Amino acid sequence: MDKLVWVELDRNAPDHNLKEILKGAKKGARFCAVVKSNAYGHGAREITSLLPSADWFAVNSLDEGLELRSFGIKKPVLLLGYVPLSRLDEAINNELRLTVYNYETLERIDSLSKKGLLKKPALIHLKIETGTGRQGILLDEIPDFVNAILNTENTIFEGVSTHYANIEDTINSEYARHQLQIFKKALALIRDNGGNPEVIHTACTAAAILFPQTHFSMLRVGIGIYGLWPSRETYLSALLSGSYLPDLKPVLTWKTKVVQIKTLPEGSYVGYGCTYKTTRKTKIAVLPVGYADGYDRALGNTAHVLVKGRRAPVIGRVCMNLTMIDVTDVPDLKLEDEVVLLGKSGNEQITAEQMANWAGTINYEIVTRISPFLERRIV
């Protein structure tokens, strides 16, 4: 079926990126591909099918985990977010690993087990708070919490993890190293109190590239498998440190079509709020994409798109479902011609990083906010 707005995915890029990151990994480490939030906007069904080299997958919510199971995925799936107490049996009976940091979760698992409602053992991954101020337990809670895990019926203490707060946004690794030291103390406390988790994971993309000492037994990588660097600082830190530089290839191209072409006289206003006024006779094209599709409203009067290998400026405000561009300098443009919002056309390219700069955000948000209702085509 012909579409007016769609996303194309490079068939070979995700697994290529995974293998590139693994080249710098600790020998024998597992690879967990993070595919939360619809695979960072790329499409969970499509991306998981393009990652045969991934050992595990990770998502945020229970519903995302159940969705992966509905795709026929048999590999281990780790839930990174909170699972409602009332739905723990769904997670456990579908063999979804749980990230745990509340006593109430353990108490409910114990209760479900005693009532005979669990068909599978609960696979627990304890989250350690090392300085990000989000999920996780503090060092002084570890002895009691480990004891609670070990005394929860039908439970396997499989893993332990943490997440770094300031590993991407700086070339100064002091705080990340501080967090790593706290995590190592946590591991010692866990083992001293009878815990022996097999799967130890702390490394996001930046940590996987910059700090082999964070690899432990599994890398838990997100943004890198989509061919995007976490930040300029991560890339610069890798260059300065002599770390292995993976050859990351962007996976996603975002396209639309021209739905109207018209010529406005000099002095015409374009879009809501009359924020753009033509200074010459201007040929404009109307595109059927807007902020409802994830094309950020902040891109109005700022961004460019690619038409026939040329840059065309976005003029006026981005609307909910429409965007206008100046195509005065694009020859031979026709109705329903293709327009690239993100990606390559000829020798030109619009990157997620460029779009993020225009919108005042980060590349993660640019791709993750692309509407899940848009078709994802593997090409």
Secondary structure, DSSP 8 states (H G I E B T S, - for coil): ---SEEEEE-TTHHHHHHHHHHTTS-TT-EEEEE-HHHHHTT-HHHHHHT-TT-SEEEESSHHHHHHHHHTT--S-EEE-S---GGGHHHHHHTTEEEEE--HHHHHHHHHHHHTT--SS-EEEEEEB-SSSSSS-B-GGGHHHHHHHHHTSTTEEEEEEE---SSSSS-S--HHHHHHHHHHHHHHHHHHHTT---SEEEEE-HHHHHH-GGG-TTEEEE-GGGGT--S-HHHHHHHHHHT---------EEEEEE--EEEEE-TT-EESGGG-EE-SS-EEEEEES--GGGT--GGGTTT-EEEETTEEEEEES---SS-EEEE-TT-TT--TT-EEEEEEEETTEEE-HHHHHHHHTS-HHHHHHTS-TTSEEEE-
